[in-house]
Amino acid sequence: MVPRSDDGSSPLIPLQRPFVYFGRSYSQIYVNQNGDLTFNGAFSSYSPQRFPMYGTRDVIAVFWTDLDNRVNGEIYYNQYTSGSVLQQATQDINRYFPGLNFNANWVFVATWYEVAYYPTTGTRTTIQAVLISGGQYSFVLMNYGIIALTTHNAGYDTENSTHHFTIPGSFSNNATGRPLYPIAGTTSPRSDDGSSPLIPLSNFVNKNWFICFQVNQNGHLTFNGAFSSYSPQRFPMYGTRDIIAVFWTDLDNRVNGEIYYNQYTSSSVLQQATQDINRYFPGLNFNANWVFVATWYEVAYYPTTGTVMTVPVHRSAPVPQLAWSVTANPAPFPKSASLLPFSSSARRCRDVPAP
């Protein structure tokens, strides 16, 4: 456990296995009070900086902000070379990168558990960094529990910023991700287990591409016909349809909620899509010329429960290859006791051939 302090760090932690971080092999690490990990020394900075920093250190910023656990909150860290934690890490990585056939042989877990913001505010924020190694691959998982609002930075940066990534929502009070795209357009009919009519796509006209699809009531998009299934199935389904499952569950907007969809070939929406894709895939120099947005806005679960849930989906073109940024809800890794359910962002830590 890291000593209680403001702007402090753990002692030097020797790693039981080397961790390769963008070509550099490290045998030690520091868990810093303010939501980040460093390798060559403790890091006390409480003021988050934007990436790329073009600095002299490698940093993994899980949630870089001014944390203070002198009154409430604990910071835990542990390493694993056997047991169920390796099994969990192996399952998570193979879920994010199917076909890789990855086997974890070492896991390092750091957890900032119900830690307050400075100065001893009594707020409670829980975050977790999970470093995973196995064979030629290294990965970082960033898990997020309940987060009190603040300005923060989350992502990673390397020495001289050769590699860097900032999780959308950083440097804002939006701890859940990027801003929504416009909630506007055509309204899908209110129903239970229904679908929109067939929607011709204004940009996908190549004979090898889909030229129309449907927005289905239960949180998914399909291309070759409406899909009324309300019972989510595990992937791979080995079925006969292409499906984008944004939030596949039993939704019912007969009483509350609307389902909107719209297409854009100009305007600020294309600018927003271009910025988002280039943030996820730096160096791609992507320019969106078409965006489709479907939003399930404040929709209830069946049967007309009055619950409120909003899910946006957007897709942009052209697509040189189909690439998705995935947010999932894996079981959290252990600290010294069980944690809350988390959402997780997975990133590969070194350049490797695509699986």
Residue frames relative to the residue before (quaternion, step in Angstrom):
aa qw qx qy qz dx dy dz
M 1.0000 0.0000 0.0000 0.0000 0.00 0.00 0.00
V 0.4404 -0.6808 0.5193 0.2701 3.58 -1.01 0.84
P 0.5299 -0.6388 0.4411 0.3414 3.63 -0.89 0.85
R 0.5309 -0.6119 0.4784 0.3389 3.58 -1.12 0.70
S 0.2706 0.7502 -0.5632 0.2161 3.58 -0.82 0.98
D 0.3675 -0.6463 0.5925 0.3102 3.51 -1.38 -0.14
D 0.8478 0.0460 -0.0914 0.5203 3.59 -0.74 1.14
G 0.4545 0.6892 -0.4541 0.3349 3.59 1.12 0.54
S 0.2905 -0.7298 0.5896 0.1881 3.54 -1.36 -0.24
S 0.5767 -0.5187 0.4822 0.4073 3.50 -1.35 0.13
P 0.5556 -0.5093 0.4861 0.4423 3.58 -1.26 0.02
L 0.6755 -0.4348 0.3724 0.4648 3.57 -1.28 0.08
I 0.1759 -0.7929 0.5793 0.0692 3.59 -0.80 1.03
P 0.2790 -0.7533 0.5644 0.1904 3.65 -0.49 1.06
L 0.3336 -0.7492 0.5393 0.1913 3.59 -0.89 0.91
Q 0.4566 -0.7066 0.4778 0.2528 3.56 -0.96 0.90
R 0.7457 0.1400 -0.1284 0.6386 3.56 1.32 -0.25
P 0.5204 -0.6074 0.4709 0.3722 3.64 -1.03 0.57
F 0.1991 -0.7557 0.6130 0.1160 3.55 -1.12 0.76
V 0.2298 -0.7856 0.5646 0.1060 3.57 -0.63 1.17
Y 0.0398 -0.8032 0.5923 -0.0492 3.53 -0.62 1.23
F 0.8054 -0.2438 0.0974 0.5314 3.55 -0.20 1.35
G 0.8082 -0.3290 0.1294 0.4711 3.51 0.72 1.17
R 0.6788 0.4312 -0.3015 0.5122 3.61 1.21 -0.22
S 0.2664 -0.7704 0.5626 0.1380 3.56 -0.85 0.99
Y 0.0955 -0.8121 0.5756 0.0092 3.57 -0.70 1.14
S 0.1991 -0.7767 0.5897 0.0964 3.53 -1.12 0.79
Q 0.7451 0.2740 -0.1919 0.5770 3.59 1.27 0.24
I 0.0649 -0.7888 0.6109 0.0196 3.55 -1.26 0.41
Y 0.2109 -0.7323 0.6291 0.1533 3.55 -1.35 0.37
V 0.2335 -0.7233 0.6328 0.1475 3.56 -1.10 0.81
N 0.1656 -0.8321 0.5268 0.0511 3.56 -0.38 1.25
Q 0.6434 -0.5929 0.3484 0.3364 3.50 -1.08 0.90
N 0.7606 0.4328 -0.2015 0.4400 3.55 0.94 -0.93
G 0.7374 -0.5110 0.2277 0.3785 3.55 0.99 0.91
D 0.6942 0.4323 -0.3037 0.4889 3.60 1.08 0.56
L 0.3222 -0.7040 0.6009 0.1987 3.53 -1.39 0.31
T 0.0091 -0.7748 0.6320 0.0093 3.56 -1.09 0.75
F 0.4326 -0.7448 0.4686 0.1963 3.54 -1.21 0.52
N 0.7936 0.3510 -0.1680 0.4677 3.61 0.87 -0.89
G 0.8046 -0.0641 0.0300 0.5896 3.57 1.22 0.22
A 0.6083 -0.5386 0.4272 0.3967 3.56 -1.25 0.39
F 0.1715 -0.7742 0.6060 0.0633 3.57 -1.22 0.59
S 0.1513 -0.8540 0.4963 0.0373 3.57 -0.33 1.26
S 0.4060 0.7504 -0.4614 0.2431 3.60 1.24 -0.13
Y 0.1973 -0.7954 0.5664 0.0876 3.57 -0.82 1.04
S 0.6516 0.4980 -0.3059 0.4835 3.59 1.27 -0.17
P 0.3302 -0.7806 0.4847 0.2160 3.63 -0.25 1.19
Q 0.2043 -0.7672 0.6002 0.0971 3.55 -1.07 0.85
R 0.5235 -0.6379 0.4655 0.3199 3.54 -1.15 0.60
F 0.3323 -0.6973 0.5971 0.2164 3.53 -1.23 0.63
P 0.5325 -0.1754 -0.8280 0.0094 1.56 -2.06 1.46
M 0.3553 -0.7376 0.5372 0.2026 3.59 -1.05 0.80
Y 0.2166 -0.7880 0.5340 0.2169 3.61 1.21 -0.56
G 0.3534 0.7634 -0.4569 0.2890 3.54 1.02 0.93
T 0.6105 -0.5768 0.4294 0.3320 3.52 -1.33 -0.32
R 0.7021 0.4262 -0.2715 0.5017 3.59 1.20 0.22
D 0.3826 -0.6436 0.6038 0.2736 3.51 -1.37 0.41
V 0.0208 0.8107 -0.5820 0.0604 3.57 -0.80 0.98
I 0.1619 -0.7236 0.6627 0.1050 3.53 -1.18 0.75
A 0.1096 -0.8206 0.5607 0.0103 3.54 -0.30 1.31
V 0.2138 -0.7945 0.5586 0.1054 3.55 -0.19 1.27
F 0.7456 -0.1900 0.1640 0.6174 3.54 0.95 -0.96
W 0.0558 -0.8505 0.5227 -0.0195 3.52 0.45 1.32
T 0.3272 0.6968 -0.5744 0.2785 3.53 -0.49 1.27
D 0.6303 -0.5488 0.3871 0.3895 3.61 -1.25 0.04
L 0.0036 -0.8182 0.5710 -0.0666 3.56 -0.03 1.38
D 0.0565 -0.7923 0.6067 -0.0298 3.56 -1.14 0.69
N 0.0005 -0.8364 0.5473 -0.0294 3.60 -0.26 1.23
R 0.2531 0.7870 -0.5293 0.1907 3.58 1.06 0.60
V 0.7538 0.3270 -0.1963 0.5352 3.61 1.12 -0.57
N 0.8176 -0.0196 0.0238 0.5750 3.62 0.76 -0.93
G 0.6955 0.4535 -0.3634 0.4225 3.52 -1.20 0.70
E 0.1407 -0.7664 0.6230 0.0689 3.53 -1.22 0.64
I 0.2108 -0.7430 0.6190 0.1424 3.56 -1.24 0.50
Y 0.0893 -0.8193 0.5661 -0.0184 3.56 -0.51 1.27
Y 0.0345 0.7695 -0.6365 -0.0400 3.55 -1.29 0.38
N 0.0494 0.7858 -0.6132 0.0633 3.53 -1.17 0.66
Q 0.2550 -0.7369 0.6049 0.1616 3.55 -1.33 0.44
Y 0.1230 -0.7849 0.6059 0.0415 3.54 -1.18 0.69
T 0.0586 -0.7857 0.6150 0.0332 3.56 -1.00 0.87
S 0.7669 0.1333 -0.1293 0.6143 3.57 1.30 0.18
G 0.6539 0.5552 -0.3714 0.3553 3.53 -1.34 0.12
S 0.7816 -0.3914 0.2497 0.4167 3.52 -1.41 -0.04
V 0.5795 0.5866 -0.3914 0.4084 3.61 1.11 -0.52
L 0.6384 0.5015 -0.3304 0.4815 3.61 1.03 -0.71
Q 0.6232 0.5278 -0.3408 0.4658 3.58 1.03 -0.71
Q 0.6527 0.5091 -0.3116 0.4665 3.58 0.96 -0.88
A 0.6573 0.5061 -0.3105 0.4641 3.59 0.95 -0.87
T 0.6361 0.5264 -0.3231 0.4625 3.58 0.97 -0.84
Q 0.6695 0.4953 -0.3002 0.4651 3.59 0.90 -0.89
D 0.6582 0.5174 -0.3193 0.4439 3.59 0.92 -0.87
I 0.6888 0.4760 -0.2994 0.4575 3.61 0.81 -0.94
N 0.6734 0.4788 -0.3094 0.4706 3.59 0.93 -0.76
R 0.5950 0.5330 -0.3672 0.4766 3.60 1.21 -0.40
Y 0.6992 0.4571 -0.2733 0.4769 3.59 0.96 -0.84
F 0.7930 0.1686 -0.0658 0.5818 3.60 1.06 -0.77
P 0.0861 -0.8378 0.5370 0.0472 3.60 0.44 1.17
G 0.7460 0.3659 -0.2960 0.4712 3.54 -1.08 0.82
L 0.5472 0.6321 -0.3974 0.3784 3.59 1.25 -0.18
N 0.1800 -0.8086 0.5305 0.1795 3.60 1.16 -0.65
F 0.1952 0.8224 -0.5001 0.1884 3.51 0.98 1.00
N 0.0722 -0.7673 0.6350 0.0531 3.56 -1.18 0.68
A 0.3072 -0.7640 0.5413 0.1701 3.57 -0.56 1.16
N 0.0974 -0.7907 0.6002 0.0710 3.56 -1.05 0.80
W 0.7780 0.1295 -0.1045 0.6059 3.59 1.30 0.01
V 0.0072 -0.7795 0.6258 -0.0253 3.56 -1.04 0.89
F 0.1017 -0.7508 0.6503 0.0549 3.54 -1.07 0.87
V 0.0795 -0.8050 0.5880 -0.0011 3.58 -0.78 1.07
A 0.0168 -0.7611 0.6485 -0.0019 3.56 -0.91 1.01
T 0.0587 -0.8113 0.5812 -0.0230 3.57 -0.83 1.04
W 0.1747 -0.7191 0.6653 0.0987 3.53 -0.93 1.02
Y 0.0649 -0.8647 0.4973 -0.0298 3.56 -0.08 1.32
E 0.8465 -0.1480 0.0445 0.5095 3.57 -0.58 1.27
V 0.2514 0.7848 -0.5112 0.2442 3.53 1.00 0.99
A 0.4155 -0.7196 0.5069 0.2293 3.58 -1.07 0.79
Y 0.4678 -0.5954 0.5568 0.3416 3.51 -1.36 0.24
Y 0.5774 -0.5711 0.4614 0.3570 3.55 -1.26 0.51
P 0.6785 -0.2594 -0.6838 -0.0686 1.60 -1.97 1.56
T 0.8164 -0.2517 0.1190 0.5060 3.60 -0.44 1.24
T 0.1268 0.8684 -0.4687 0.1008 3.55 0.91 1.01
G 0.4731 -0.6721 0.4471 0.3530 3.58 1.20 -0.37
T 0.4552 0.6523 -0.4701 0.3825 3.61 1.25 0.06
R 0.2327 -0.7758 0.5747 0.1168 3.58 -1.21 0.46
T 0.0489 0.7895 -0.6042 0.0966 3.55 -0.62 1.21
T 0.0910 -0.8011 0.5914 0.0135 3.57 -0.87 0.99
I 0.0823 0.7780 -0.6123 0.1144 3.57 -0.77 1.14
Q 0.1227 -0.8024 0.5828 0.0372 3.56 -1.20 0.44
A 0.1507 -0.7461 0.6421 0.0912 3.55 -1.11 0.82
V 0.0635 -0.7852 0.6159 0.0069 3.55 -0.96 0.94
L 0.1222 -0.7773 0.6161 0.0371 3.57 -0.62 1.18
I 0.0619 -0.8165 0.5725 -0.0402 3.55 -0.80 1.07
S 0.0237 -0.7859 0.6179 -0.0014 3.57 -0.98 0.91
G 0.1953 0.7528 -0.6181 0.1138 3.51 -1.28 0.57
G 0.8249 -0.0025 -0.0280 0.5646 3.57 -0.56 1.12
Q 0.8041 -0.2581 0.2036 0.4953 3.58 -0.91 -0.95
Y 0.6561 0.5396 -0.2974 0.4359 3.61 1.24 -0.08
S 0.0569 -0.7505 0.6564 0.0511 3.53 -1.28 0.63
F 0.0731 -0.8026 0.5920 0.0000 3.57 -1.03 0.81
V 0.1653 -0.7254 0.6517 0.1476 3.52 -1.38 0.34
L 0.1138 -0.7391 0.6591 0.0798 3.56 -1.01 0.89
M 0.1274 -0.7591 0.6336 0.0785 3.57 -1.05 0.80
N 0.1028 -0.8169 0.5676 -0.0029 3.56 -0.51 1.24
Y 0.1325 -0.8107 0.5696 0.0284 3.55 -0.96 0.91
G 0.2065 -0.7582 0.6100 0.1018 3.52 -0.87 1.05
I 0.7717 -0.2330 0.2185 0.5499 3.57 -0.93 -0.89
I 0.0783 -0.8125 0.5775 -0.0162 3.56 -0.75 1.11
A 0.3361 -0.7108 0.5821 0.2075 3.56 -0.87 0.98
L 0.5737 -0.6261 0.4033 0.3408 3.58 -1.07 0.73
T 0.2584 0.7198 -0.6195 0.1769 3.54 -1.09 0.88
T 0.5249 -0.5695 0.5022 0.3846 3.56 -1.33 0.03
H 0.0648 0.8102 -0.5697 0.1217 3.57 -0.78 1.03
N 0.2090 -0.7147 0.6324 0.2136 3.54 -1.38 0.00
A 0.0073 -0.7838 0.6207 -0.0197 3.55 -1.02 0.85
G 0.4692 0.6331 -0.5061 0.3506 3.54 -0.93 0.99
Y 0.3950 -0.6893 0.5157 0.3208 3.55 -1.01 -0.77
D 0.0905 -0.7600 0.6413 0.0545 3.52 -1.33 0.44
T 0.2290 -0.7651 0.5855 0.1393 3.56 -1.15 0.58
E 0.7041 -0.4246 0.3464 0.4517 3.53 -1.33 0.18
N 0.8335 0.0629 -0.1247 0.5346 3.55 -0.83 1.13
S 0.4532 -0.7313 0.4157 0.2950 3.60 1.31 0.31
T 0.1590 0.7897 -0.5651 0.1780 3.55 0.97 0.87
H 0.7607 0.0841 -0.0497 0.6417 3.56 1.15 -0.74
H 0.1685 0.7778 -0.5940 0.1180 3.57 -0.94 0.83
F 0.0199 0.7784 -0.6270 0.0239 3.55 -1.24 0.54
T 0.1331 -0.7775 0.6116 0.0609 3.56 -0.99 0.88
I 0.3961 -0.7150 0.5235 0.2404 3.56 -0.77 1.03
P 0.5061 -0.6537 0.4601 0.3236 3.62 -0.80 0.95
G 0.6804 0.4233 -0.3584 0.4790 3.55 -1.01 0.91
S 0.5080 0.6298 -0.4305 0.3999 3.59 1.25 -0.23
F 0.8212 0.1877 -0.1940 0.5027 3.53 -1.20 0.71
S 0.6441 0.3941 -0.3667 0.5435 3.51 1.01 0.93
N 0.5304 -0.6006 0.4748 0.3640 3.55 -1.28 0.04
N 0.5222 0.6124 -0.4193 0.4201 3.56 1.27 0.32
A 0.1337 -0.8419 0.5205 0.0488 3.57 -0.08 1.27
T 0.6563 0.5466 -0.3130 0.4153 3.58 1.20 -0.14
G 0.7546 -0.3645 0.2204 0.4992 3.62 1.16 -0.02
R 0.7709 -0.3680 0.2503 0.4557 3.55 -1.30 -0.29
P 0.6300 -0.5262 0.3930 0.4143 3.59 -1.23 0.31
L 0.5541 -0.5951 0.4611 0.3552 3.55 -1.20 0.54
Y 0.4663 -0.6001 0.5597 0.3306 3.52 -1.28 0.44
P 0.7140 -0.4556 0.2755 0.4546 3.64 -1.17 0.31
I 0.2670 -0.7232 0.6158 0.1628 3.55 -1.04 0.88
A 0.4201 0.6800 -0.4598 0.3869 3.53 0.16 1.34
G 0.5392 0.6466 -0.4532 0.2929 3.52 -1.34 0.10
T 0.7695 -0.3054 0.2695 0.4919 3.52 -1.24 -0.58
T 0.3128 -0.7464 0.5597 0.1783 3.57 -1.01 0.81
S 0.3775 -0.7061 0.5543 0.2273 3.54 -0.89 0.98
P 0.5875 -0.6050 0.3870 0.3730 3.65 -0.96 0.75
R 0.4962 -0.6328 0.5039 0.3154 3.57 -1.08 0.73
S 0.2672 0.7534 -0.5637 0.2080 3.57 -0.83 0.97
D 0.3710 -0.6423 0.5950 0.3096 3.50 -1.38 -0.13
D 0.8483 0.0428 -0.0899 0.5201 3.58 -0.73 1.14
G 0.4625 0.6891 -0.4465 0.3345 3.60 1.14 0.51
S 0.3081 -0.7223 0.5875 0.1953 3.55 -1.36 -0.26
S 0.5697 -0.5296 0.4850 0.3997 3.50 -1.34 0.17
P 0.5617 -0.5099 0.4740 0.4470 3.58 -1.23 0.02
L 0.6776 -0.4495 0.3662 0.4524 3.58 -1.28 0.12
I 0.1834 -0.8011 0.5653 0.0703 3.58 -0.76 1.06
P 0.2709 -0.7508 0.5728 0.1865 3.66 -0.48 1.07
L 0.3329 -0.7454 0.5453 0.1899 3.58 -0.91 0.91
S 0.4371 -0.7517 0.4430 0.2184 3.53 -0.81 1.05
N 0.7631 0.3791 -0.2107 0.4791 3.60 1.16 -0.33
F 0.6909 0.4679 -0.2931 0.4667 3.60 1.01 -0.71
V 0.1369 0.8243 -0.5290 0.1482 3.57 0.07 1.33
N 0.4753 0.6571 -0.4515 0.3722 3.61 1.24 -0.13
K 0.5456 -0.6585 0.4036 0.3253 3.58 -0.91 0.87
N 0.6627 0.4929 -0.3103 0.4707 3.61 1.21 -0.37
W 0.6721 0.4659 -0.2909 0.4966 3.58 1.26 -0.09
F 0.5675 -0.5665 0.4604 0.3808 3.53 -1.29 0.33
I 0.2176 -0.7959 0.5544 0.1087 3.58 -0.96 0.83
C 0.7881 0.1141 -0.1039 0.5958 3.60 1.23 0.03
F 0.0713 0.7837 -0.6164 -0.0287 3.55 -1.27 0.32
Q 0.3872 -0.7170 0.5383 0.2150 3.52 -1.36 0.03
V 0.3402 -0.7034 0.5942 0.1910 3.50 -1.19 0.78
N 0.1833 -0.8251 0.5307 0.0624 3.55 -0.44 1.23
Q 0.6438 -0.5908 0.3507 0.3370 3.52 -1.09 0.89
N 0.7651 0.4293 -0.2024 0.4352 3.57 0.92 -0.91
G 0.7408 -0.5051 0.2218 0.3833 3.53 1.00 0.93
H 0.7060 0.4119 -0.2961 0.4941 3.61 1.05 0.61
L 0.3336 -0.6971 0.5993 0.2090 3.52 -1.40 0.31
T 0.0213 -0.7754 0.6308 0.0189 3.58 -1.11 0.73
F 0.4358 -0.7429 0.4727 0.1860 3.52 -1.23 0.59
N 0.7990 0.3272 -0.1490 0.4820 3.58 0.89 -0.86
G 0.8094 -0.0835 0.0304 0.5805 3.56 1.17 0.51
A 0.6090 -0.5425 0.4274 0.3901 3.55 -1.23 0.45
F 0.1520 -0.7759 0.6100 0.0529 3.55 -1.20 0.61
S 0.1683 -0.8514 0.4943 0.0487 3.57 -0.35 1.25
S 0.4014 0.7544 -0.4632 0.2349 3.60 1.25 -0.12
Y 0.1897 -0.7933 0.5734 0.0767 3.56 -0.86 1.03
S 0.6502 0.4966 -0.3084 0.4853 3.58 1.28 -0.18
P 0.3395 -0.7770 0.4823 0.2201 3.64 -0.26 1.18
Q 0.2062 -0.7687 0.5979 0.0959 3.54 -1.06 0.84
R 0.5242 -0.6324 0.4703 0.3226 3.55 -1.16 0.57
F 0.3206 -0.7044 0.5944 0.2186 3.56 -1.18 0.62
P 0.5340 -0.1734 -0.8275 0.0096 1.60 -2.06 1.43
M 0.3568 -0.7382 0.5342 0.2058 3.58 -1.07 0.78
Y 0.2287 -0.7866 0.5305 0.2182 3.60 1.22 -0.51
G 0.3639 0.7602 -0.4549 0.2878 3.54 1.02 0.88
T 0.6103 -0.5776 0.4278 0.3329 3.52 -1.33 -0.31
R 0.6989 0.4324 -0.2776 0.4976 3.61 1.20 0.21
D 0.3794 -0.6392 0.6088 0.2774 3.53 -1.37 0.40
I 0.0092 0.8149 -0.5753 0.0698 3.56 -0.82 0.98
I 0.1504 -0.7227 0.6655 0.1103 3.53 -1.19 0.72
A 0.1111 -0.8151 0.5683 0.0183 3.57 -0.33 1.29
V 0.2073 -0.8029 0.5502 0.0978 3.56 -0.20 1.28
F 0.7464 -0.1753 0.1619 0.6213 3.54 0.94 -1.00
W 0.0536 -0.8528 0.5192 -0.0162 3.53 0.47 1.30
T 0.3360 0.6980 -0.5702 0.2736 3.54 -0.49 1.23
D 0.6308 -0.5461 0.3919 0.3877 3.61 -1.27 0.02
L 0.0054 0.8217 -0.5653 0.0721 3.56 -0.05 1.36
D 0.0617 -0.7936 0.6048 -0.0251 3.56 -1.16 0.66
N 0.0025 0.8357 -0.5484 0.0279 3.60 -0.29 1.22
R 0.2543 0.7889 -0.5240 0.1960 3.58 1.08 0.60
V 0.7523 0.3306 -0.1966 0.5348 3.60 1.14 -0.57
N 0.8176 -0.0277 0.0281 0.5744 3.61 0.78 -0.94
G 0.6941 0.4542 -0.3645 0.4232 3.50 -1.20 0.70
E 0.1413 -0.7672 0.6211 0.0750 3.54 -1.24 0.62
I 0.2177 -0.7390 0.6198 0.1492 3.54 -1.25 0.50
Y 0.0861 -0.8197 0.5660 -0.0163 3.56 -0.50 1.28
Y 0.0311 0.7699 -0.6360 -0.0427 3.55 -1.27 0.38
N 0.0399 0.7887 -0.6096 0.0687 3.53 -1.18 0.69
Q 0.2504 -0.7405 0.6031 0.1589 3.56 -1.28 0.45
Y 0.1221 -0.7879 0.6022 0.0407 3.55 -1.15 0.70
T 0.0529 -0.7823 0.6197 0.0358 3.57 -1.00 0.87
S 0.7553 0.1458 -0.1499 0.6212 3.57 1.31 0.23
S 0.6316 0.5624 -0.4027 0.3502 3.57 -1.34 -0.04
S 0.7530 -0.4270 0.2893 0.4086 3.51 -1.42 0.08
V 0.5411 0.6183 -0.4138 0.3919 3.60 1.15 -0.40
L 0.6436 0.5033 -0.3225 0.4780 3.59 1.02 -0.78
Q 0.6263 0.5285 -0.3370 0.4635 3.57 1.04 -0.72
Q 0.6504 0.5116 -0.3116 0.4670 3.57 0.98 -0.87
A 0.6584 0.5032 -0.3091 0.4667 3.60 0.96 -0.87
T 0.6337 0.5288 -0.3270 0.4602 3.58 0.97 -0.84
Q 0.6649 0.4983 -0.3007 0.4682 3.59 0.91 -0.91
D 0.6581 0.5193 -0.3176 0.4431 3.59 0.91 -0.88
I 0.6914 0.4764 -0.2964 0.4553 3.60 0.80 -0.97
N 0.6780 0.4749 -0.3049 0.4710 3.59 0.93 -0.78
R 0.5936 0.5360 -0.3729 0.4703 3.59 1.20 -0.39
Y 0.6868 0.4695 -0.2769 0.4808 3.59 1.02 -0.83
F 0.7972 0.1696 -0.0577 0.5766 3.58 1.03 -0.83
P 0.0949 -0.8316 0.5451 0.0483 3.60 0.44 1.20
G 0.7490 0.3599 -0.2884 0.4756 3.55 -1.03 0.84
L 0.5566 0.6266 -0.3916 0.3799 3.59 1.24 -0.20
N 0.1816 -0.8091 0.5302 0.1769 3.59 1.17 -0.62
F 0.1871 0.8227 -0.5034 0.1862 3.53 0.95 1.01
N 0.0649 -0.7706 0.6322 0.0468 3.56 -1.13 0.70
A 0.2972 -0.7670 0.5443 0.1645 3.58 -0.54 1.16
N 0.0835 -0.7886 0.6048 0.0730 3.58 -1.00 0.78
W 0.7719 0.1488 -0.1203 0.6063 3.58 1.31 0.08
V 0.0005 -0.7804 0.6249 -0.0214 3.57 -1.03 0.85
F 0.1179 -0.7478 0.6496 0.0708 3.55 -1.06 0.84
V 0.0832 -0.8010 0.5928 0.0051 3.57 -0.81 1.04
A 0.0110 -0.7611 0.6485 -0.0016 3.56 -0.89 1.00
T 0.0466 -0.8109 0.5830 -0.0194 3.58 -0.83 0.96
W 0.1957 -0.7167 0.6601 0.1110 3.53 -0.94 1.00
Y 0.0668 -0.8678 0.4917 -0.0271 3.58 -0.02 1.32
E 0.8463 -0.1466 0.0405 0.5106 3.55 -0.63 1.26
V 0.2525 0.7870 -0.5079 0.2425 3.53 0.97 0.99
A 0.4035 -0.7213 0.5147 0.2279 3.58 -1.05 0.78
Y 0.4687 -0.5957 0.5573 0.3389 3.50 -1.35 0.24
Y 0.5767 -0.5757 0.4541 0.3603 3.56 -1.24 0.53
P 0.6798 -0.2493 -0.6854 -0.0765 1.59 -2.01 1.52
T 0.8126 -0.2548 0.1225 0.5096 3.60 -0.42 1.25
T 0.1210 0.8690 -0.4694 0.0995 3.54 0.91 1.01
G 0.4698 -0.6721 0.4528 0.3500 3.58 1.20 -0.38
T 0.4398 0.6652 -0.4779 0.3684 3.58 1.25 0.08
V 0.2614 -0.7597 0.5815 0.1278 3.57 -1.24 0.52
M 0.1164 0.7894 -0.5863 0.1399 3.59 -0.67 1.13
T 0.0876 -0.8028 0.5894 0.0219 3.59 -0.88 0.97
V 0.0217 0.7890 -0.6111 0.0596 3.56 -0.86 1.05
P 0.1167 -0.7857 0.6004 0.0923 3.62 -0.75 0.97
V 0.0401 -0.7492 0.6549 0.0908 3.53 -1.28 0.39
H 0.0249 0.7873 -0.6161 0.0011 3.54 -1.05 0.72
R 0.1105 -0.7789 0.6161 0.0389 3.52 -1.12 0.74
S 0.1235 -0.8134 0.5665 0.0465 3.58 -0.89 0.87
A 0.2085 -0.7720 0.5933 0.0929 3.55 -1.20 0.55
P 0.5549 -0.1151 -0.8188 -0.0911 1.62 -2.32 0.92
V 0.3040 -0.7443 0.5642 0.1877 3.58 -1.25 0.36
P 0.2641 -0.7827 0.5412 0.1571 3.62 -0.24 1.21
Q 0.7444 -0.1003 -0.0027 0.6601 3.54 1.27 -0.44
L 0.5076 -0.6485 0.4644 0.3258 3.55 -1.09 0.60
A 0.0840 0.7973 -0.5870 0.1127 3.58 -0.53 1.16
W 0.1241 -0.8084 0.5748 0.0263 3.54 -0.90 0.95
S 0.2778 -0.6863 0.6379 0.2118 3.52 -1.20 0.62
V 0.1789 -0.8392 0.5117 0.0435 3.57 -0.46 1.25
T 0.0702 -0.7369 0.6698 0.0591 3.52 -1.06 0.84
A 0.0357 -0.8129 0.5803 -0.0348 3.56 -0.75 1.10
N 0.3503 -0.7095 0.5611 0.2430 3.55 -1.31 -0.06
P 0.0255 0.8186 -0.5724 0.0398 3.59 0.36 1.18
A 0.5907 -0.5052 0.4570 0.4324 3.53 -1.28 0.16
P 0.4821 -0.6698 0.4680 0.3161 3.62 -0.90 0.81
F 0.4883 -0.6187 0.5159 0.3356 3.53 -1.24 0.43
P 0.5873 -0.6227 0.3766 0.3542 3.61 -1.09 0.59
K 0.2457 -0.6712 0.6581 0.2367 3.53 -1.35 0.32
S 0.6926 -0.3065 0.2008 0.6213 3.57 0.31 -1.26
A 0.7364 0.1647 -0.1457 0.6398 3.53 1.40 -0.07
S 0.6683 -0.5069 0.3409 0.4245 3.56 -1.23 0.21
L 0.3131 -0.7564 0.5532 0.1542 3.55 -1.16 0.74
L 0.6477 -0.4863 0.4160 0.4136 3.51 -1.38 0.00
P 0.5940 -0.5254 0.4330 0.4285 3.61 -1.21 0.26
F 0.1749 -0.8059 0.5625 0.0598 3.56 -0.99 0.88
S 0.3198 -0.6283 0.6394 0.3068 3.48 -1.40 0.13
S 0.1998 -0.8187 0.5369 0.0396 3.55 -1.09 0.69
S 0.1600 -0.7432 0.6389 0.1178 3.54 -1.16 0.70
A 0.1494 -0.8010 0.5769 0.0571 3.59 -0.79 1.01
R 0.0315 0.7816 -0.6218 0.0383 3.55 -0.97 0.88
R 0.4218 -0.6691 0.5424 0.2831 3.57 -1.11 0.70
C 0.3628 -0.7806 0.4804 0.1681 3.57 -0.96 0.87
R 0.7782 0.1690 -0.1652 0.5819 3.57 1.15 0.16
D 0.5632 -0.6018 0.4393 0.3573 3.52 -1.20 0.49
V 0.0778 0.7903 -0.5987 0.1047 3.57 -0.61 1.15
P 0.6196 -0.5253 0.3934 0.4305 3.59 -1.15 0.33
A 0.5514 -0.6044 0.4491 0.3592 3.57 -1.05 0.70
P 0.4872 -0.6780 0.4594 0.3032 3.58 -0.90 0.88
